[in-house]
Amino acid sequence: MRGVLLVRNKMEFRALGSRCPHYGAPLSKGVLRGHRLRCPWHGSCFNIRTGDIEEYPSLDSLPCFKVISVEDGKVFVTAKKKVLTIPAATSLVGVAALTCAETLRQEGFTGRIIMATKEKHAPYDKSKLSKEMNLKAEDIYLRKPEFLCAHGIELWTEKEVQKQLRSVLSGWFCSCHGEGIDVNVCHLQTPEDSSKVLELASGKNLVIVGASFIDLFLSGRGKDSPGGGCRFLLAADLPGTYKAAAMSVVDKEEFPFQKTLGPQIGGFVLKMLQSKGVKFYMKKELHELKGKDGKVSHATEVSELLFLGDTPLKLRCIPVPMSRLSPPTSRPSCFLHMQTNIPNVFAAGDVVSFPVALLNGEHSSIHHQQVAEAHGSIAAFNMLKKQKELHTVPFFWTTMLGRSIHYAGRMGQREKKRAQLDGFVTAAASLNCDPTVSLIAEVLYLGKRISKEEAE
């Protein structure tokens, strides 16, 4: 039996589900502004009158219950027992295509909907690929194939769009530079990749190229948790079925998360992971890998040596990228309706560059699921000619070694310069300080400005 959240807005009482449908966060610790309730963990927003989603990443609305009377300081509510016993976390994180398809159906579209993917699976929670690597793909599906079928949404797996449409529909491609990307080097994109990394890295010396969210999940969420699956672990004093013997992180920036969270939080994360045995090689990039019998032996261009057991990997300081995404030549650019410059063609998700309100309309791409879901929903509304503009505040989150990190907003190059001049906040980050960033996100969503003095 789950609880009911009672909300008083002025002199009006509302009764809602007490847990966020996304990951079960207690909404009593969230932020209430007018008729919007924001989750303290991941920033999902709900209308307290209807329970409807007003900001993702939750895929499901909040259940609402009828307030029948208020007598002698007591509020009486009616609810069906079946609703109260439904598990709180009914869905996970969504993706642009899935949100678009569901929004089309919710808004009354009865025509044919096709979701095509080159993968083998229905849409799944990609964050689990680095957090709980022993899970099967079926365990992390956002919606089961039966759900999609029941709502008339066709799922085409292992399919790719035609070449002439590829630049419009799938954006740009992953291009790897340098030699040696096939010698025991893995990327993390699919459930199959996750299983491969788990198998190959257990008991081995592991090098992670990159120091952002997905990369550091591998190094920072490394212990067995109750019911949470097996994760990588370096610290010898913590038990774990799957352990990397040693772990090193290579990145061209000075601190982890530097471009997103800034040097202060990045520096704290660096020290926190170093204390657990993770070695960092910052302001460096791998240039070339050489191997024998399918295994890495060394890399070219010496400036500092990174040892894998007795085998050195050589790093160079000159920023020549290896195994990184190449800059896009034709990244789809969208307007606030998520429509491209081609009539009746919409784009959403990581591949899209779009005008960001917090950057005064400057175009940017934001690689995060919450934003992708907002894209998908807005695209659906405008496919139906309902003329709805994108209005969202990017909200990032992660947990590392038991500490929560939250970030809301966006900082572009022009905004960094402008912030130095006029001293107004366009983004905020916190470490173990919930729900501060949820509150700031709500203020930014309302279009209000926060001065440097107010922030301090």
Secondary structure, DSSP 8 states (H G I E B T S, - for coil): ---EEEEEETTEEEEEESB-TTT--BGGGSEEETTEEE-TTT--EEETTT--EEESS--S---EEEEEEEETTEEEEE--HHHHTS-S-------HHHHHHHHHHHTT--S-EEEE-SSSSS-B-TTHHHHSTT--GGGGBSS-HHHHHHTTEEEE-S----HHHHHHHT-------SS-TTSS----SSHHHHHHHHHHHTTSEEEEE--SHHHHHHHHS-S-BTTTB------TTS--SS--SEEEEEESSSSTTHHHHHHHHHHHHHHHHHTTT-EEEES-B---EEEETTEEEEESS-SEEEEETTEEEEEBSS---SS-----SS--B--TTSB-SSTT-B--STT-BEEEGGGTTEEE----HHHHHHHHHHHHHHHTT---------EEEEEETTEEEEEEE---HHHHHHHHHH-B-SEEEEES-TTHHHHHHHHHHTT---BHHHH-
